[in-house]
Amino acid sequence: MAPVLKPDADREHPVVAWAGILAILAAILLIAWAGVAVHGTADLEAALSDDTSRAASTPHTPPPEPERSRREQELEEAVAAGRWAGGFSP
């Protein structure tokens, strides 16, 4: 008679698999708890209780960019092209 907890030859032990799943869940919960402990919940409460009708009526407009010389524009375009060529998005 084969033992109940004996895994197949090509599989991991079921106890190890469940221990890994529980460890991942515990890590997720600890990270979430640490975020609340460090930063608090004031920003979440403010975001959830904020008046959304006021926010919808005043759209956000970004500040105007400062004037740049032609050389600075060319340099920025070259850096952006290099990032795309290297696989990094600007």
C-alpha positions as CSV (number, residue, x, y, z in Angstrom):
1,M,0.0,0.0,0.0
2,A,1.4,3.4,-1.0
3,P,1.5,6.2,1.5
4,V,-1.2,8.9,1.0
5,L,1.2,11.9,0.9
6,K,3.8,10.3,-1.4
7,P,4.0,12.5,-4.6
8,D,4.5,11.2,-8.1
9,A,8.1,11.1,-9.4
10,D,7.7,14.3,-11.5
11,R,5.7,16.4,-9.1
12,E,6.4,18.3,-5.9
13,H,5.1,17.2,-2.5
14,P,1.5,18.5,-1.9
15,V,2.5,19.9,1.6
16,V,5.3,21.9,0.0
17,A,2.9,23.3,-2.6
18,W,0.3,24.3,0.0
19,A,3.0,25.8,2.2
20,G,4.1,28.0,-0.8
21,I,0.6,29.2,-1.5
22,L,0.1,30.1,2.2
23,A,3.4,31.9,2.3
24,I,2.5,34.0,-0.7
25,L,-0.9,34.9,0.8
26,A,0.8,35.8,4.1
27,A,3.3,38.0,2.3
28,I,0.5,39.8,0.4
29,L,-1.4,40.5,3.7
30,L,1.8,41.6,5.5
31,I,2.7,44.0,2.7
32,A,-0.9,45.5,2.7
33,W,-0.9,45.8,6.5
34,A,2.5,47.5,6.4
35,G,1.3,50.0,3.9
36,V,-1.7,50.9,6.1
37,A,0.5,51.0,9.2
38,V,3.1,53.3,7.6
39,H,0.9,55.6,5.5
40,G,-2.4,55.4,7.2
41,T,-5.8,55.6,5.6
42,A,-6.3,59.3,5.5
43,D,-5.5,59.6,1.7
44,L,-8.0,56.7,1.0
45,E,-10.7,58.3,3.1
46,A,-10.2,61.7,1.5
47,A,-10.3,60.2,-2.0
48,L,-13.5,58.2,-1.2
49,S,-15.3,61.1,0.5
50,D,-14.3,63.8,-1.9
51,D,-17.0,65.6,-3.8
52,T,-16.9,64.1,-7.3
53,S,-19.2,66.6,-8.9
54,R,-16.7,69.4,-8.1
55,A,-13.8,67.4,-9.6
56,A,-15.7,66.6,-12.8
57,S,-16.6,70.3,-13.4
58,T,-13.0,71.5,-13.3
59,P,-10.9,69.5,-15.6
60,H,-7.2,69.3,-14.8
61,T,-4.9,71.2,-17.3
62,P,-1.2,70.6,-17.1
63,P,1.0,73.7,-16.7
64,P,2.6,75.0,-19.9
65,E,6.0,73.7,-20.7
66,P,8.8,76.2,-20.6
67,E,10.4,77.4,-23.9
68,R,13.2,75.2,-25.1
69,S,15.9,75.8,-27.6
70,R,16.2,73.8,-30.7
71,R,19.3,72.0,-29.3
72,E,17.4,70.9,-26.2
73,Q,14.5,69.7,-28.4
74,E,16.9,67.7,-30.6
75,L,18.6,66.2,-27.5
76,E,15.3,65.2,-26.0
77,E,14.2,63.5,-29.2
78,A,17.5,61.7,-29.5
79,V,17.2,60.4,-25.9
80,A,13.6,59.3,-26.5
81,A,14.6,57.5,-29.7
82,G,17.4,55.8,-27.9
83,R,15.1,54.6,-25.2
84,W,12.7,53.1,-27.7
85,A,15.6,51.4,-29.5
86,G,16.8,50.0,-26.2
87,G,13.4,48.7,-25.3
88,F,12.6,51.4,-22.6
89,S,9.5,53.6,-23.0
90,P,10.0,57.3,-22.3
